Amino acid sequence: MSAADAGPNAETAGRRVEEVLDRLASLGDRAACEAAEELVRVLMEFYGAGFARAVDLLGRRPERPAREAVDALLRDELVAGLLVLHGLHPHDAPTRIAHALDALPQDVENTGFDPVTGELRLRPVSSGGCGCGGSRDAVERAARDTLACFAPEVTAVTWEPDAASGPVLLQIGAGPPGASPSGPSGRPPATAAP
């Protein structure tokens, strides 16, 4: 693939930006808005093509450092967000959601994602410890922020109650295991006469 076939380069993008800015300066409000939209599209094409080329070049190298570099790029919130924005992120939404949830200060369970509505259902996982993972509000805020970068397909998060925080079922038996059904004296308990 030649450089000309790879999409816009710095020279053509710069020339197009200059053309759009010149039109923007000389046009009325409606036309200025249309020109501004085109400017955004041109810039998005330019740096989107750059990201695509970087990911492609790094992905073609079989050496371990290149793979580690790609993994580092995919773990970075800013780079991952840009790759998702351009449709260049190599992982699907469920994989990116799992990665985002792994980065939270408290363990949460993904109980379902609806790709049609964008709703993600989560449940806090009780750690059984001191609860030092942070307050529920902090965890919810961290989840929203992290998901916005790694999985913008998630448009709503519904929190389900922690399964361990529900009522505890106590089983009441006749006595401790191995205990005799007789009274303390070894005799069966007295019963009232009919």
QUIHUFEN-V497441 format. One record per helix or strand. SS is the DSSP state (alpha for helix, beta for strand). FROM is the first residue (numbers start at 0). LEN is the number of residues. Records with the same first field share a line. If there is no record, write none. Layout:
SS->FROM-LEN + FROM-LEN
This chain:
alpha->9-17 + 28-32 + 63-12 + 76-9 + 92-10 + 135-15 + 162-3
beta->107-7 + 118-6 + 155-5
